[in-house]
Amino acid sequence: MGAWADHTAIEPKPVSAEDYIFSADGRVFGVGCRIGRQIHGSLERGWREAGGAWMSRVGKTAAGRLLDGREHNDMPEARG
């Protein structure tokens, strides 16, 4: 949704500007960012087993319009 994509099941992880690994209840398992070719951050072991999701900021175009398996292309109606 927005500029973020779920990369939990993708290996190796694609290059992105930022990464956040967290659970549905808001627990943060890791964060990271790329500065040039260097990767900075930290990642807690066992994040998958604890239900973590690896979300990467890839931009709106690359992230697409899928949410819960449905492509969202709807626009609000204009009021006149």
Buried (B, 14 or more C-beta within 10 A) or exposed (E): BEBBBEBBEEEEEEEBEBBBBBEEEEEEBBBBBBEEEEEEEEEEEEBEEEEBBBBBBBEEEEBEEEEEEEEEEEEEEEEE
